[in-house]
Amino acid sequence: EQITSKNVRRVLKKSDAILVPGGFGERGIEGMILACKYARENNVPYLGICLGMQIAIIEYARNVLKLKSANSTEFDSGTKFPVIGMITEWSDISGKKEKRTKNSDLGGTMRLGGQVCKLKKKSNSYKMYKKSEIIERHRHRYEVNPNYKDKMIEQGLDVVGTSIDGKLVEMIELPSHKWFLACQFHPEFTSNPRDGHPIFNSYIKSTITKYLNELSDQLYSTNPHKIASVAVAILKHDPEHIKAKVILNNFLDIKDESTTAIALDYLKNSTSLLPEKTLIDLLNHKSIEISKSALNVAGNRLQTKYIPAIISNLENIKCA
């Protein structure tokens, strides 16, 4: 609630990403809208959850559709452009009709529990889930006003997820943006520490990539473990990431034993990331420790082309 149009850039300029979570009430809403606008205009990864999606819709309506007084009826019941409003009737997962009004009990008339969401195949969301229908849990009373959906699509907003009947907006993206996604449901309800959630995994990856792209050359010497781990984490998700490959190849320079050993340590469980020629060179490295590490990597590949170098490696270790 302390973000204003005058300080938004100063407050957020060092942010790797912006997340607006769920919530109720009007406190801090204008600051959230400014944060969303900053993320959209500056290509900063943005994730909106529940209220966070409604914030994204309001921001887009105000600044792209030029509906300056656009708002949610939760915050301004008399708004001229109610882009977010209370949907009075919908079908739950079983097909049963649910109804509510502005005077209904807050908890009893929420759109609650698992709901089916249809995903657009040409979308980032579909790539995350790898399926066309998902079930996610909801907890809210207000929805995107469907009367404004087509206008927003015409102006570049991509509605990539809808309710099973196609009437309610569930997920939105900005195709022109590096990573911009908002959802009406709560992915945190089904996430877990072991596997995470497809949305959170992709969101974190986008922030790591941004961080990697902004790293200076000084980090190679000041914090090699950090840069190597970040590069490998990105390559696990995106094997063709050019800058991550360049960074990792610098660590595989066989002239520098310390950085090569660091990279090999991270590569033990990611053997596909190590180029063949580099692996053979490392198998014949003068450092016994690096040679042993390379042997572990080569052993995981089990390819006959490495047998001569492996034999030579074993002889060197035995002599040592």
C-alpha positions in Angstrom: 0.0 0.0 0.0 3.1 2.2 0.1 3.8 2.0 -3.7 2.8 5.1 -5.6 3.3 6.3 -9.2 6.2 8.3 -8.0 8.2 5.6 -6.2 7.2 2.4 -8.1 10.3 2.2 -10.2 12.6 2.9 -7.3 10.9 0.3 -5.1 10.7 -2.5 -7.8 13.8 -1.9 -10.0 15.8 -4.6 -8.3 13.0 -7.2 -8.3 13.7 -10.3 -10.3 9.9 -11.0 -10.4 6.6 -9.8 -9.1 3.9 -11.9 -7.5 0.5 -10.6 -6.4 -1.3 -13.3 -4.3 -4.9 -13.8 -3.3 -6.7 -11.5 -0.9 -9.8 -9.6 0.0 -10.7 -5.9 0.5 -9.4 -2.7 -1.1 -6.3 -2.1 1.1 -3.2 -1.7 -1.1 -5.1 -2.3 -4.4 -3.8 0.7 -6.2 -0.2 -0.2 -5.3 -0.7 -3.7 -6.6 -2.1 -2.3 -9.9 1.0 -0.1 -10.2 3.3 -3.1 -9.5 1.5 -5.1 -12.2 1.8 -2.2 -14.7 5.6 -2.0 -13.9 6.0 -5.7 -14.5 4.1 -5.6 -17.8 5.9 -2.6 -19.2 9.4 -3.6 -18.1 9.2 -7.3 -19.0 9.6 -8.4 -15.4 8.1 -11.9 -14.7 4.6 -11.5 -13.2 2.5 -14.1 -11.4 -1.0 -13.2 -10.3 -3.0 -15.6 -8.1 -6.8 -15.1 -7.6 -6.9 -11.4 -6.6 -3.6 -11.1 -8.5 -5.3 -12.1 -11.8 -8.1 -9.5 -11.1 -5.4 -6.9 -10.5 -3.9 -7.8 -13.9 -7.3 -7.4 -15.6 -7.9 -4.1 -14.0 -4.4 -2.8 -15.0 -4.8 -4.0 -18.6 -8.3 -2.4 -18.9 -7.1 0.9 -17.5 -3.8 1.2 -19.4 -4.2 -0.8 -22.6 -7.9 -0.5 -23.3 -7.9 3.1 -21.9 -10.8 2.5 -19.6 -9.3 4.8 -17.0 -11.9 4.1 -14.3 -12.0 0.4 -14.8 -12.3 -1.5 -11.5 -13.8 -4.4 -9.6 -17.2 -4.0 -8.0 -15.6 -5.3 -4.9 -13.7 -2.1 -4.6 -16.0 0.3 -6.4 -19.6 -0.8 -6.7 -20.4 2.2 -9.0 -17.5 1.8 -11.4 -18.3 2.7 -15.0 -16.3 -0.2 -16.3 -16.8 -3.2 -14.0 -14.2 -5.5 -15.5 -14.3 -7.6 -12.4 -17.7 -8.5 -10.9 -19.7 -11.0 -8.9 -20.9 -13.8 -11.1 -24.3 -14.8 -9.8 -24.5 -18.3 -11.3 -22.1 -21.0 -12.3 -21.8 -24.8 -12.5 -19.6 -26.7 -10.1 -17.4 -29.7 -11.0 -20.4 -32.1 -10.8 -22.6 -29.8 -13.0 -24.7 -28.5 -10.1 -25.8 -24.9 -10.4 -24.5 -22.6 -7.7 -25.9 -19.1 -7.0 -24.8 -16.1 -5.0 -25.5 -12.4 -4.6 -23.7 -9.4 -3.0 -25.7 -10.1 0.2 -24.8 -13.8 0.4 -22.7 -15.2 3.2 -19.0 -14.7 2.4 -17.9 -18.2 2.9 -21.0 -20.1 1.9 -21.3 -18.6 -1.6 -17.7 -18.7 -2.7 -16.7 -20.6 -5.7 -14.9 -23.3 -3.8 -12.9 -26.5 -4.4 -11.7 -28.3 -7.5 -12.9 -26.9 -10.8 -12.1 -28.1 -14.3 -10.1 -25.6 -16.4 -9.6 -26.0 -20.2 -6.2 -24.9 -21.5 -5.4 -23.4 -24.8 -2.9 -25.7 -26.6 -0.8 -22.8 -27.9 0.1 -21.4 -24.6 2.8 -21.4 -21.9 0.3 -22.9 -19.5 -0.2 -25.9 -21.7 3.5 -26.4 -21.9 3.7 -26.4 -18.1 0.8 -28.9 -17.5 1.2 -30.9 -20.7 -2.5 -31.5 -20.8 -5.6 -29.8 -22.1 -7.8 -30.1 -19.0 -6.7 -29.5 -15.4 -8.4 -29.4 -12.0 -7.4 -26.6 -9.6 -8.9 -25.4 -6.4 -10.8 -22.1 -6.0 -11.7 -19.8 -3.2 -13.3 -16.5 -4.4 -16.5 -14.6 -5.1 -15.5 -12.3 -7.9 -14.7 -13.2 -11.5 -13.6 -11.5 -14.8 -16.6 -9.9 -16.4 -17.1 -11.9 -19.6 -18.4 -8.8 -21.3 -14.9 -7.4 -21.5 -13.1 -10.6 -22.5 -13.2 -10.1 -26.3 -12.1 -6.5 -26.1 -9.0 -7.6 -24.1 -8.2 -10.4 -26.5 -8.4 -7.9 -29.4 -5.8 -5.8 -27.5 -3.3 -8.6 -27.1 -4.3 -10.3 -23.8 -4.4 -14.1 -24.3 -7.2 -16.0 -22.4 -5.5 -19.4 -22.1 -7.7 -21.1 -19.5 -11.5 -21.1 -19.1 -14.1 -23.0 -17.2 -15.4 -26.2 -18.7 -18.3 -24.3 -20.3 -16.0 -21.6 -21.6 -17.8 -18.8 -19.8 -15.4 -17.9 -17.0 -11.8 -16.8 -17.4 -9.4 -19.0 -15.4 -5.9 -18.1 -16.8 -4.4 -15.3 -18.8 -1.0 -14.7 -20.4 0.7 -12.0 -22.4 2.4 -13.6 -25.5 4.6 -10.6 -26.1 5.9 -10.7 -22.5 8.9 -12.7 -21.2 6.7 -14.4 -18.5 3.3 -13.1 -17.6 0.7 -15.4 -16.2 -2.3 -15.0 -13.9 -4.8 -17.5 -12.7 -8.1 -17.3 -10.8 -7.4 -20.5 -8.8 -4.9 -21.2 -6.1 -1.9 -23.3 -7.2 -0.4 -23.1 -3.7 -3.3 -25.4 -2.5 -1.9 -28.3 -4.5 1.8 -27.6 -4.5 4.3 -29.5 -2.4 7.9 -29.2 -1.4 9.0 -32.3 -3.3 7.6 -31.6 -6.8 6.4 -28.1 -6.6 3.6 -27.0 -8.9 3.9 -26.6 -12.7 3.2 -22.8 -12.5 5.6 -22.2 -9.6 8.3 -24.3 -11.3 8.0 -22.2 -14.5 7.8 -18.9 -12.6 11.0 -19.7 -10.6 12.8 -20.7 -13.7 11.9 -17.4 -15.3 13.4 -15.5 -12.4 16.5 -17.6 -12.4 17.0 -17.0 -16.2 16.6 -13.3 -15.6 19.2 -13.4 -12.8 21.6 -15.4 -15.0 21.3 -13.0 -17.9 22.3 -10.1 -15.6 25.3 -11.7 -14.0 28.6 -9.9 -14.4 31.9 -11.6 -15.3 33.1 -10.9 -11.7 30.9 -13.6 -10.4 33.0 -16.2 -12.1 35.8 -15.6 -9.5 33.8 -14.3 -6.6 31.1 -17.0 -6.3 31.7 -19.9 -8.7 29.4 -22.3 -6.9 26.5 -20.0 -7.3 26.9 -19.3 -11.0 27.5 -23.0 -11.8 24.5 -24.2 -9.9 22.2 -21.6 -11.6 23.5 -22.5 -15.1 22.9 -26.2 -14.5 19.5 -25.6 -13.1 18.5 -23.7 -16.2 19.9 -26.2 -18.6 18.0 -29.0 -16.9 14.8 -27.2 -17.9 16.1 -25.6 -21.1 19.0 -27.6 -22.6 19.4 -25.0 -25.4 19.8 -21.9 -23.2 22.7 -20.2 -24.9 24.1 -18.2 -22.1 23.9 -21.0 -19.6 25.9 -23.2 -22.0 28.5 -20.5 -22.4 28.9 -20.1 -18.6 29.1 -23.9 -18.1 31.6 -24.3 -20.8 33.8 -21.7 -19.1 33.8 -23.9 -16.0 34.8 -26.9 -18.1 38.0 -25.2 -19.2 40.5 -27.9 -18.4 43.2 -25.3 -17.7 41.4 -24.3 -14.5 41.2 -27.3 -12.2 39.1 -25.6 -9.4 36.3 -24.4 -11.7 36.3 -27.6 -13.7 35.9 -29.7 -10.6 33.0 -27.5 -9.5 31.2 -28.0 -12.8 31.8 -31.7 -12.8 30.4 -31.9 -9.3 27.2 -30.4 -10.5 27.2 -32.5 -13.6 27.2 -35.9 -11.9 23.4 -36.1 -12.1 23.2 -34.2 -15.4 25.5 -36.2 -17.6 23.8 -35.2 -20.9 25.0 -31.6 -20.4 28.7 -32.4 -20.8 30.0 -32.3 -24.4 31.6 -35.5 -25.6 35.0 -34.0 -26.5 35.2 -32.2 -23.2 34.4 -35.4 -21.4 37.2 -37.3 -23.2 39.6 -34.4 -22.4 38.6 -34.5 -18.8 39.1 -38.3 -18.6 42.7 -37.7 -19.5 43.1 -34.7 -17.2 46.4 -34.5 -15.3 44.4 -34.0 -12.0 43.5 -37.4 -10.6 40.5 -35.9 -8.8 39.1 -34.4 -11.9 39.9 -37.5 -13.8 37.9 -39.6 -11.2 34.9 -37.2 -11.5 35.0 -37.5 -15.2 35.1 -41.3 -14.9 31.8 -41.2 -12.9 30.2 -39.1 -15.6 31.4 -41.4 -18.4 30.4 -44.5 -16.5 26.8 -43.2 -16.4 26.7 -42.9 -20.2 27.9 -46.5 -20.8 29.0 -45.8 -24.4 31.8 -47.8 -26.1 33.4 -44.6 -27.5 34.7 -43.7 -24.0 36.3 -47.1 -23.3 39.9 -46.2 -24.5 39.9 -43.0 -22.4 38.3 -44.9 -19.4 41.0 -47.6 -19.6 43.7 -44.9 -19.7 42.0 -43.1 -16.8 42.0 -46.3 -14.7 45.7 -46.9 -15.5 46.6 -43.4 -14.4 44.6 -43.7 -11.2 46.3 -47.1 -10.5 49.8 -45.6 -11.1 49.0 -42.7 -8.8 
